[in-house]
Amino acid sequence: MKVLSKIYVALIIFFLYAPVAVMIFFSFNSGSSVWVFSGFSFDWYKSIVTNDYMLGALKNTLILAVVSAVISTILGTAAAVGIHAIRGKITKKLATTVTNIPMMNADIVTGISLMLLFIFIGKLLGLNESLGFFTVLIAHITFNLPYVILSVLPKLKQTDKNLQEAALDLGCTPLQSFFKAVIPSISTGIFTGLIMAFTLSLDDFVISYFTCGHYQTLPIVIYNMTKKTVTPDVYALSTIIFFSVFALLILYNTVIQSDNEKRRKK
């Protein structure tokens, strides 16, 4: 059974990471072929610097990911604090269920419904173009919020209930006690929610495709390239993004592990 379990795990790892390994391998190909390796070269990484179209899409993606992650973290933290403060069990469960709907709903359903809503509102306001940066930003905030809330809520439950009251007794105002006592105790959850929101926004395609309009993100640009020919410079850029997200994942796990160790010591 142990041998079979190891084989099973090995197959899962192979099918998960074999496509990524192939992509990284051919990103160093000196030729333009995506199936014949001509030789080792950094030419496709150098060509990214001169590809204004792809760099523009990358810039749009990073701006969208950063702005949506920051706004989602602020709103999600506030929502988590509000849900945690609800005393009624039924009301709290109802609020939690409602916030989880965007996360459990199919991306294509969310994308189409938001697109129809934005077009409807755009027609009411008399706008020439209903879709653009702000519509895709609202869409990304919408599907990021549940993940931030789920990251912050457990930290609020682990926080000492008397912590804020102690800060009030020491002379802090309710607002000061929140920022000086509560926020530091849930900072790990806020940080993990921020990283998760950023990575989800970075690689989203389906919802962005329906709500972006003329605001082209990198996943949409790469999808449009697949209709013709995918050049190895896409592999090179995807490799850079993969290792960037991988570094964020390591940072995420490091923060979680250090937080768990601190709690064990306490």
ZALUMKE-153765 format. One line per field, with one value per residue: residue number from 1; residue in three letters; z, x, y of N, C-alpha, C, O in turn. Coordinates in steps of 0.1 Angstrom, whole numbers. Atoms other than C-alpha are relative to their C-alpha. Layout:
BEGIN
num: NUM:...
residuo: ALA:...
nw: Z:...
nu: X:...
nv: Y:...
caw: Z:...
cau: X:...
cav: Y:...
cw: Z:...
cu: X:...
cv: Y:...
ow: Z:...
ou: X:...
ov: Y:...
This chain:
BEGIN
num: 1:2:3:4:5:6:7:8:9:10:11:12:13:14:15:16:17:18:19:20:21:22:23:24:25:26:27:28:29:30:31:32:33:34:35:36:37:38:39:40:41:42:43:44:45:46:47:48:49:50:51:52:53:54:55:56:57:58:59:60:61:62:63:64:65:66:67:68:69:70:71:72:73:74:75:76:77:78:79:80:81:82:83:84:85:86:87:88:89:90:91:92:93:94:95:96:97:98:99:100:101:102:103:104:105:106:107:108:109:110:111:112:113:114:115:116:117:118:119:120:121:122:123:124:125:126:127:128:129:130:131:132:133:134:135:136:137:138:139:140:141:142:143:144:145:146:147:148:149:150:151:152:153:154:155:156:157:158:159:160:161:162:163:164:165:166:167:168:169:170:171:172:173:174:175:176:177:178:179:180:181:182:183:184:185:186:187:188:189:190:191:192:193:194:195:196:197:198:199:200:201:202:203:204:205:206:207:208:209:210:211:212:213:214:215:216:217:218:219:220:221:222:223:224:225:226:227:228:229:230:231:232:233:234:235:236:237:238:239:240:241:242:243:244:245:246:247:248:249:250:251:252:253:254:255:256:257:258:259:260:261:262:263:264:265:266
residuo: MET:LYS:VAL:LEU:SER:LYS:ILE:TYR:VAL:ALA:LEU:ILE:ILE:PHE:PHE:LEU:TYR:ALA:PRO:VAL:ALA:VAL:MET:ILE:PHE:PHE:SER:PHE:ASN:SER:GLY:SER:SER:VAL:TRP:VAL:PHE:SER:GLY:PHE:SER:PHE:ASP:TRP:TYR:LYS:SER:ILE:VAL:THR:ASN:ASP:TYR:MET:LEU:GLY:ALA:LEU:LYS:ASN:THR:LEU:ILE:LEU:ALA:VAL:VAL:SER:ALA:VAL:ILE:SER:THR:ILE:LEU:GLY:THR:ALA:ALA:ALA:VAL:GLY:ILE:HIS:ALA:ILE:ARG:GLY:LYS:ILE:THR:LYS:LYS:LEU:ALA:THR:THR:VAL:THR:ASN:ILE:PRO:MET:MET:ASN:ALA:ASP:ILE:VAL:THR:GLY:ILE:SER:LEU:MET:LEU:LEU:PHE:ILE:PHE:ILE:GLY:LYS:LEU:LEU:GLY:LEU:ASN:GLU:SER:LEU:GLY:PHE:PHE:THR:VAL:LEU:ILE:ALA:HIS:ILE:THR:PHE:ASN:LEU:PRO:TYR:VAL:ILE:LEU:SER:VAL:LEU:PRO:LYS:LEU:LYS:GLN:THR:ASP:LYS:ASN:LEU:GLN:GLU:ALA:ALA:LEU:ASP:LEU:GLY:CYS:THR:PRO:LEU:GLN:SER:PHE:PHE:LYS:ALA:VAL:ILE:PRO:SER:ILE:SER:THR:GLY:ILE:PHE:THR:GLY:LEU:ILE:MET:ALA:PHE:THR:LEU:SER:LEU:ASP:ASP:PHE:VAL:ILE:SER:TYR:PHE:THR:CYS:GLY:HIS:TYR:GLN:THR:LEU:PRO:ILE:VAL:ILE:TYR:ASN:MET:THR:LYS:LYS:THR:VAL:THR:PRO:ASP:VAL:TYR:ALA:LEU:SER:THR:ILE:ILE:PHE:PHE:SER:VAL:PHE:ALA:LEU:LEU:ILE:LEU:TYR:ASN:THR:VAL:ILE:GLN:SER:ASP:ASN:GLU:LYS:ARG:ARG:LYS:LYS
nw: 0:-1:14:9:-4:5:14:2:-3:10:13:-2:1:14:8:-4:2:13:9:-4:3:15:3:-4:8:14:-1:3:13:8:12:-2:0:-14:-3:3:-8:9:-8:-12:3:-8:10:-2:-12:5:9:-8:-3:12:4:-7:-2:-12:-13:-4:-7:-13:-8:-3:-9:-13:-5:-3:-11:-12:-5:-5:-12:-12:-3:-6:-13:-9:-2:-6:-15:-6:0:-10:-13:-2:-1:-13:-11:-1:-11:3:8:13:8:4:10:12:5:5:12:11:5:6:13:12:0:4:12:12:5:12:-4:-6:11:8:-7:-3:12:2:-10:4:13:-3:-6:10:9:-8:-2:13:3:13:-3:-13:-6:0:-12:-13:-1:-3:-13:-9:1:-7:-14:-4:-2:-10:-14:-9:-4:-10:-12:-5:-5:-12:-10:-9:-9:-10:-9:-9:-7:-13:0:-9:5:3:-12:-8:7:-4:-14:-1:5:15:5:8:12:-3:-5:12:8:-8:-7:8:13:-1:-3:12:12:8:9:10:10:8:9:10:10:7:9:11:9:7:10:10:10:4:14:4:-5:7:14:2:-7:2:11:7:-10:2:-10:6:4:12:11:4:6:13:7:2:12:12:-4:-13:1:-13:-9:-10:-10:-8:-9:-9:-10:-9:-9:-9:-11:-9:-9:-8:-11:-9:-8:-11:-10:-7:-9:-10:-10:-8:-9:-11:-8:-7:-11:-11:-8:-7:-11:-10
nu: 8:-9:-6:11:2:-11:2:11:-4:-10:7:7:-10:-5:10:1:-12:-7:2:-8:-14:-2:0:-12:-11:0:-2:-15:-3:-6:8:14:9:5:-1:-13:-10:-12:-12:3:-1:9:5:14:1:-4:10:11:-3:3:14:8:13:1:-4:12:10:-5:2:14:3:-6:8:13:-2:-4:11:11:-4:0:14:7:-5:6:15:1:-3:11:11:-3:2:15:6:-5:7:14:3:10:-7:7:-4:-15:-1:5:-10:-12:5:1:-14:-7:6:-9:-11:5:7:-9:-6:7:13:-3:-5:11:10:-5:0:14:3:-8:6:13:-3:-6:11:7:-8:-3:-14:-3:-6:4:-10:-13:-9:7:9:-8:-5:11:2:-11:3:11:-3:-11:5:2:-13:-6:8:-3:-14:0:9:-6:-9:9:5:-12:-4:6:12:-2:-11:5:5:-12:-5:9:-3:-13:2:2:13:4:-8:-14:-1:1:-12:-12:1:6:-7:-12:3:5:-8:-4:11:1:-11:2:11:-5:-7:9:7:-9:-2:12:2:-11:1:14:3:14:8:-6:3:14:2:-11:2:-13:-11:-5:-10:-9:6:8:-10:-6:11:1:-11:2:8:-9:-12:-6:-14:-7:-1:11:-5:-10:8:7:-10:-3:12:1:-10:4:11:-6:-7:11:5:-10:1:12:-2:-9:7:9:-8:-5:11:3:-10:2:11:-4:-8:9
nv: -12:-12:-2:-5:-14:-8:-1:-8:-14:-3:-3:-13:-11:0:-6:-14:-9:3:-11:-11:4:-1:-14:-6:6:-6:-15:-2:5:-10:-1:-4:12:3:15:5:-8:-3:-3:-8:-14:-10:-9:-3:-9:-14:-5:-5:-14:-8:3:-10:4:9:-7:-8:9:4:-12:-1:11:-3:-11:6:9:-7:-8:9:7:-9:-3:12:3:-10:3:13:-1:-7:9:11:-5:-2:13:5:-7:4:9:10:11:1:-12:2:11:-6:-9:8:7:-10:-5:11:3:-3:10:13:-1:2:-12:-4:-6:-13:-9:-4:-8:-14:-7:-5:-11:-12:-5:-6:-13:-8:-5:-10:-12:-5:2:6:13:4:9:-6:3:0:12:12:-2:4:15:6:-3:8:14:0:-2:12:5:-8:3:14:-1:-9:5:9:-8:-7:10:4:-12:-1:-8:-11:-8:-14:-6:-4:-12:-11:-3:-7:-14:0:-1:12:1:2:13:9:0:3:13:11:1:8:14:7:-5:11:3:-11:1:12:-4:-9:8:8:-8:-4:12:3:-11:0:10:2:-2:1:-12:-12:0:-5:-13:-9:-9:-3:1:13:6:9:13:-2:-2:13:8:-5:5:14:2:0:8:-4:-1:4:-11:2:10:-7:-9:9:5:-11:-2:13:-1:-11:5:10:-7:-5:12:3:-10:3:12:-5:-8:9:8:-8:-4:12:2:-10:4:11:-5:-6
caw: 0:8:-27:-44:-23:-33:-70:-67:-52:-78:-107:-92:-89:-124:-140:-120:-127:-160:-181:-161:-165:-203:-204:-184:-205:-239:-225:-229:-264:-289:-318:-323:-323:-293:-297:-310:-286:-308:-280:-247:-249:-230:-263:-254:-220:-238:-263:-235:-228:-263:-265:-257:-262:-237:-212:-214:-206:-178:-164:-166:-148:-120:-115:-114:-90:-66:-64:-61:-35:-13:-16:-10:20:36:29:37:71:79:69:90:120:115:110:141:162:153:183:168:155:127:115:116:96:71:67:63:37:17:16:5:-26:-50:-40:-46:-76:-111:-126:-159:-141:-120:-151:-172:-145:-136:-173:-177:-146:-158:-193:-178:-155:-183:-205:-177:-172:-210:-212:-246:-232:-202:-196:-187:-158:-131:-140:-140:-108:-91:-104:-90:-56:-56:-60:-37:-7:5:5:26:50:54:61:88:106:121:135:151:167:182:195:232:238:266:245:232:266:282:256:265:302:295:279:242:223:205:173:188:206:173:155:183:199:174:141:153:166:132:110:99:85:68:52:40:26:8:-9:-18:-33:-53:-67:-76:-94:-112:-130:-134:-169:-171:-150:-165:-200:-196:-176:-190:-222:-239:-207:-217:-190:-196:-194:-221:-243:-241:-248:-279:-290:-288:-317:-340:-327:-292:-293:-267:-253:-237:-221:-208:-193:-178:-162:-146:-132:-120:-100:-86:-74:-61:-40:-27:-17:2:19:28:43:62:78:87:102:123:135:145:164:183:193:204:226:242
cau: 0:29:44:10:5:39:32:-1:14:42:17:-3:28:39:6:5:40:50:33:50:84:79:70:101:123:112:114:152:149:171:147:111:97:76:83:119:147:174:197:199:194:180:168:131:136:154:126:101:118:111:75:55:22:29:46:15:-8:15:14:-24:-25:-2:-21:-54:-40:-24:-54:-80:-60:-56:-92:-104:-82:-95:-132:-127:-111:-139:-165:-148:-148:-185:-194:-173:-192:-226:-241:-270:-258:-284:-276:-238:-243:-264:-238:-210:-231:-238:-201:-191:-214:-189:-163:-185:-202:-189:-166:-185:-218:-202:-185:-216:-239:-215:-211:-249:-251:-223:-239:-273:-259:-238:-270:-288:-260:-257:-221:-206:-185:-199:-169:-134:-108:-133:-157:-130:-117:-151:-154:-120:-129:-161:-145:-115:-136:-146:-110:-99:-128:-120:-83:-92:-121:-101:-76:-104:-117:-82:-79:-85:-119:-106:-78:-98:-114:-79:-68:-99:-91:-56:-70:-74:-104:-125:-107:-73:-79:-89:-58:-33:-47:-69:-51:-17:-33:-49:-21:-11:-46:-47:-14:-23:-56:-37:-14:-42:-62:-32:-25:-61:-64:-31:-41:-79:-92:-128:-143:-118:-127:-164:-159:-127:-139:-108:-87:-66:-49:-21:-42:-65:-36:-21:-55:-58:-24:-34:-58:-28:6:21:57:83:84:51:67:95:70:49:80:88:52:53:85:71:39:60:81:48:37:69:65:29:39:67:44:18:45:60:26:18:51:44:10:25:50:22
cav: 0:24:18:24:56:69:61:78:110:109:108:137:158:148:158:191:203:186:213:240:222:220:257:267:244:259:295:290:277:296:288:298:263:253:215:213:225:242:253:272:309:340:356:353:369:398:401:407:441:453:439:470:453:425:448:471:441:431:467:467:433:444:477:458:432:456:480:452:434:465:475:439:436:468:460:423:431:455:429:402:424:432:395:386:412:398:381:362:327:326:361:353:321:340:367:341:322:353:364:329:329:347:321:291:304:294:320:321:328:356:371:371:384:413:421:424:445:469:472:479:506:520:524:541:566:571:559:552:523:504:482:493:494:503:475:448:463:460:424:415:431:411:376:386:396:361:350:379:374:337:347:373:356:328:353:373:341:334:370:375:390:412:427:457:463:464:490:511:508:521:553:544:555:528:536:537:504:488:499:494:462:443:450:437:405:398:412:377:370:404:398:363:377:404:379:356:384:396:361:355:388:383:351:356:352:342:371:396:385:394:427:443:459:475:471:442:421:397:364:379:390:355:339:361:350:313:319:325:314:314:325:314:349:341:311:334:359:331:316:349:352:315:321:354:337:308:333:348:313:307:340:331:297:314:339:312:290:318:328:292:289:321:308:275:293:313
cw: 0:-14:-9:4:-6:-16:-3:1:-11:-13:1:-2:-14:-9:3:-5:-13:-10:3:-3:-15:-4:4:-9:-14:1:-3:-13:-9:-13:3:1:15:2:-4:7:-9:8:11:-3:9:-10:3:12:-4:-8:7:2:-11:-5:7:3:12:13:4:7:14:10:4:10:14:7:6:13:13:6:5:12:12:4:6:14:10:2:6:15:7:1:10:14:3:2:14:12:1:11:-3:-9:-14:-9:-4:-11:-13:-7:-6:-13:-12:-5:-7:-14:-12:-1:-5:-13:-12:-6:-12:4:6:-11:-8:7:3:-13:-4:9:-4:-13:3:7:-9:-9:8:2:-14:-4:-14:1:15:8:-1:13:12:1:3:14:10:0:8:15:5:3:10:14:8:5:11:13:7:6:14:11:10:10:10:11:10:9:14:1:9:-5:-3:13:9:-6:4:14:1:-7:-15:-3:-7:-13:2:5:-11:-8:7:7:-10:-13:1:2:-12:-12:-9:-10:-10:-11:-9:-10:-11:-11:-8:-10:-12:-10:-8:-11:-11:-11:-4:-15:-3:4:-7:-15:-3:5:-4:-11:-8:9:-1:11:-7:-3:-13:-12:-4:-6:-15:-9:-4:-13:-13:3:13:-2:13:9:10:11:10:11:10:10:11:10:9:12:10:9:9:12:9:8:11:11:9:10:11:11:8:10:12:9:8:11:11:9:9:13:11:7
cu: 9:6:-11:-3:11:-1:-11:3:10:-7:-8:9:5:-10:-3:11:7:-3:8:15:3:0:13:12:0:1:15:4:6:-8:-14:-10:-4:0:14:10:13:13:-4:3:-9:-7:-14:-2:4:-11:-12:1:-5:-14:-9:-14:-2:3:-12:-11:5:-1:-14:-4:5:-7:-13:2:3:-12:-12:3:0:-14:-8:5:-6:-15:-2:3:-11:-12:2:-2:-15:-7:4:-8:-15:-2:-9:7:-6:4:15:1:-5:9:12:-4:0:14:7:-5:9:11:-4:-7:9:4:-8:-13:3:4:-11:-10:6:1:-14:-3:7:-6:-13:2:6:-11:-8:7:3:14:2:6:-3:11:14:8:-9:-10:7:5:-11:-2:11:-2:-11:4:12:-5:-2:13:7:-8:3:14:0:-9:6:9:-8:-5:11:4:-7:-11:2:11:-4:-5:12:6:-9:2:13:0:-2:-15:-4:8:14:2:-1:13:13:-1:-5:7:13:-2:-5:8:4:-12:-2:10:-2:-12:4:7:-9:-8:8:2:-12:-3:10:-3:-15:-2:-15:-8:5:-5:-14:-2:11:-2:13:12:5:10:8:-6:-9:8:5:-11:-3:11:-1:-9:9:12:6:15:7:2:-11:4:10:-7:-8:9:3:-11:-1:10:-3:-11:6:7:-11:-5:9:-1:-13:1:9:-7:-10:8:5:-11:-5:10:-2:-12:3:8:-9:-8
cv: 13:3:6:15:9:2:10:15:5:4:13:11:1:8:15:8:-3:11:13:-2:2:15:7:-5:7:15:3:-5:11:1:4:-11:-3:-15:-5:10:2:3:10:15:9:10:4:8:14:6:6:15:9:-2:9:-5:-9:7:9:-8:-4:12:1:-11:3:11:-5:-9:7:8:-8:-7:9:3:-12:-3:10:-3:-14:-1:6:-9:-11:4:2:-14:-6:6:-3:-11:-12:-11:-1:11:-1:-10:5:9:-7:-7:10:5:-12:-3:3:-10:-14:0:-2:13:6:7:14:10:5:9:14:8:6:11:13:6:7:14:10:7:10:13:6:0:-6:-14:-4:-7:7:-4:-1:-12:-13:1:-4:-15:-7:2:-10:-15:-1:1:-12:-6:8:-2:-13:0:7:-6:-9:7:8:-9:-4:12:0:10:13:10:14:7:5:13:12:4:8:14:1:3:-13:-2:-3:-15:-10:-1:-4:-14:-11:-2:-8:-14:-7:3:-12:-4:11:-1:-12:3:9:-8:-9:8:5:-11:-4:10:-1:-10:-2:3:1:13:13:1:6:15:10:10:1:-1:-14:-4:-11:-14:2:2:-14:-9:4:-5:-15:-2:0:-9:5:-1:-3:12:0:-10:7:9:-8:-7:10:1:-12:1:11:-5:-11:6:5:-12:-4:10:-2:-11:4:8:-8:-8:7:4:-12:-3:10:-4:-13:4:6:-10
ow: -6:-18:-17:-5:-10:-21:-13:-7:-15:-20:-9:-9:-19:-17:-5:-10:-17:-17:-6:-7:-19:-12:-4:-12:-18:-9:-6:-16:-10:-20:15:3:24:12:0:5:-11:3:11:-9:13:-5:1:13:1:-8:2:2:-9:-15:18:13:20:23:16:16:23:22:16:20:24:19:17:22:23:18:16:21:23:16:16:22:21:14:14:23:18:11:17:22:14:10:20:22:11:12:2:-19:-23:-21:-15:-20:-24:-19:-16:-22:-23:-17:-15:-22:-21:-12:-12:-20:-11:-6:-13:-3:4:-10:-11:2:2:-13:-8:4:-4:-14:-3:4:-9:-13:2:2:-14:-11:-18:-6:24:20:-11:19:20:12:11:21:20:10:14:23:16:13:14:23:20:16:20:24:19:15:23:23:22:22:22:22:22:18:15:-4:7:2:2:14:15:2:6:17:11:-8:-20:4:-10:-16:-5:2:-11:-11:2:11:-10:-16:-7:-2:-13:-23:-21:-22:-22:-22:-21:-21:-22:-23:-20:-21:-23:-22:-20:-22:-22:-22:-11:-20:-10:-5:-11:-20:-13:1:1:-10:-12:5:6:13:-18:-14:-21:-23:-16:-15:-24:-21:-14:-19:-23:1:15:-4:23:21:21:22:22:22:22:22:22:22:20:23:22:21:21:23:22:20:22:23:21:21:22:23:20:21:23:21:20:22:23:21:20:24:23:16
ou: 5:7:-8:-5:8:2:-10:0:9:-3:-8:6:7:-7:-7:9:16:6:13:22:13:8:19:20:11:3:18:16:0:-8:-18:-22:4:-6:17:10:20:24:-15:13:-20:-11:-18:-12:-2:-12:-19:-8:-9:-19:-13:-20:-11:-3:-14:-17:-3:-5:-17:-11:-2:-10:-17:-6:-2:-15:-17:-5:-5:-17:-15:-3:-10:-20:-11:-4:-15:-19:-7:-7:-19:-15:-5:-10:-21:5:-8:13:1:7:18:9:1:11:17:4:4:16:17:0:10:16:3:-9:21:-3:-9:-18:-5:0:-12:-15:-2:-1:-15:-10:1:-7:-16:-5:3:-10:-13:0:9:19:-6:3:1:12:17:5:-7:-12:3:7:-8:-5:8:1:-10:0:15:1:3:13:13:-2:4:17:8:-5:4:10:-3:-7:8:11:-19:-9:-3:15:3:-3:12:11:-4:2:14:10:-2:-24:5:12:20:12:5:17:22:9:0:11:15:5:-4:3:5:-9:-6:7:0:-12:-1:5:-7:-11:3:1:-11:-8:7:0:-18:4:-19:-14:-2:-7:-16:-11:10:4:19:23:0:20:5:-4:-9:5:6:-8:-5:9:4:-8:5:11:8:21:0:5:-10:0:9:-4:-8:5:4:-9:-4:6:0:-11:1:7:-8:-9:5:0:-13:-3:7:-5:-11:3:4:-9:-8:6:0:-11:-3:6:-7:-17
ov: 23:14:15:23:21:13:18:24:16:13:21:21:12:16:23:20:4:15:19:7:7:19:15:3:11:21:14:-7:22:12:6:-9:0:-20:-17:22:-8:0:16:18:4:20:15:16:24:18:14:23:20:4:6:-1:-8:4:11:-4:-5:10:4:-8:1:11:-2:-8:3:8:-5:-9:5:3:-11:-7:5:-4:-16:-8:1:-10:-15:-3:-1:-15:-12:0:0:-20:-23:-8:-3:9:2:-8:2:9:-3:-7:6:6:-9:-11:-5:-13:-20:-10:1:23:18:16:23:21:17:19:24:20:17:21:24:18:18:23:22:18:20:24:17:8:-15:-23:4:-7:13:-14:-10:-17:-21:-9:-11:-21:-17:-8:-15:-20:-12:-5:-12:-11:2:-3:-14:-8:4:-4:-8:3:9:-6:-7:10:-4:22:23:20:24:19:15:21:23:16:16:21:13:-1:-21:-13:-11:-21:-21:-12:-10:-20:-22:-14:-17:-23:-20:1:-10:-7:8:0:-11:-2:8:-5:-10:3:5:-9:-7:6:3:-7:-12:12:10:19:21:12:13:21:22:21:-9:1:-23:3:-15:-19:-8:-3:-17:-17:-4:-7:-19:-13:-5:-21:17:-11:-1:10:5:-8:4:8:-5:-9:6:3:-11:-2:10:-2:-12:1:5:-10:-7:6:0:-10:-1:6:-7:-10:2:4:-10:-7:6:-3:-14:-2:5:-7
